[in-house]
Amino acid sequence: MKLRFDSVFYYVSDLERSIQFYRDVLEFRLLSQDVVARFDVDGVLFEIVPGEKGQLSGNGNARFCLLVDDVAQALNKLREQGVLTSGPHLKSNGVLGSLRDPDDNEICLWQYSENHSRR
């Protein structure tokens, strides 16, 4: 059995509203739309899929995390667009912020500290 990466996805209650959020607010590149909408996020396929909140089972705590150069600046820009965000939180290896999409899916923003890197 060979496992290969396909996509990351969130269930959403209103596909058009969510397309507008991810395309216009977060500036993800919309690749295609049919029953689902597909976006390119730095070469990763991200999909939004019509469904109901709580459709997934399990007790995991996975998050969709986006790398930014400056968390505080990114959070301020999102707030200017009416998006509710957390404040930046200093961690031992960087700075973390978060926001929620129109269906309350959490999206994290991450900035590595100068002496830590992604790899």
PyMOL commands that set and color helices and strands:
alter all, ss='L'
color gray80, all
select helices_A, chain A and resi 15-25+71-80
alter helices_A, ss='H'
color red, helices_A
select strands_A, chain A and resi 8-12+29-33+37-41+44-50+64-67+89-91+94-100+106-112
alter strands_A, ss='S'
color yellow, strands_A
deselect
rebuild
show_as cartoon
